[in-house]
């Protein structure tokens, strides 16, 4: 799963089967515009496996795009700084 940051910062939050959450930032091209490519800004280790035949956990942005929120196997909510 991947979600754009709601603050318009052109960052993407992704959840992966390799047990990581990643934040990607738009690479700047000539003249400061977005080149359409993204570089990894942050990597967060998190067990995304549910242990069941369903999709892995999906992280989402917090209201101010400064937090990442994701569920955990122990029926918890994990919150990480996004930056």
N, C-alpha and C positions, 0 to 999 in steps of 0.2 A: 504494500500500500504506500502511496505517496500523496502528500498534501502540500499545497502552496501555503506560505505564511499569510495570515489574514491582514497583516500590516502593510502589504504591498512591497516588502523588501526583496522580492524575487528569490526568496529562500524556499527550499523544498525539504520536507521532513519525510524520510523513508523508513519503513520497517522491513527487515530482511530475515530470511530463513537462517542466516548465519549468526543469529542471536545478536544483532546490532541494530541500533537506531542511528541514523545518519542525518546530518543537516548539510545540505548542499547550497552553495551560493552561485549566482549567475556570474560567469566570467565576463569581464568587460572587454569589448572589442575596441576598434578605433573610434575616437571621439567620445569615449565613455559610455557608449551604448552597449547593450547586452549582445554577446556574440552567439547566444543560443546554446552555449555549452555551460556545464556546471562543474564546479570543483568542490571536493569535500571540505567542509569547514569544521565539523565536529563528528566524532564517533563515540557512541555511548554503548557500553556492553549491557545487554539485557536479555534474559531468557525469554524469547518470543514463542517458544514451543508450548502448545497447550497440552500435549500428550494425548490428544484425541484426533480423530479424523475430521477435523474442522480447520478453518483458517487460523493462522497465528494471530497473536495479539496485534493490534494496530494502534500505533501512537498517534496522538493528535496534538495540535498547538494549543497552548493556554490562551486565554482571552487577549492578552497583550502581546502575544508572539514571543514572550520572553521565557516561557516555560514549555516543556514537553510533558504530556500526561499519557500514561499507558497502564493497562491492567497487569496484574501479576497472578501467578498460579496459586498463591496463598490467599486469594480473594482480597488482594490489596490494590491500592492505586499508587503507582510510583510516579513521582514528579521530579523532573530534572531541569536545571537551568539550560537554556538553549544556546548559551553563548560563550 
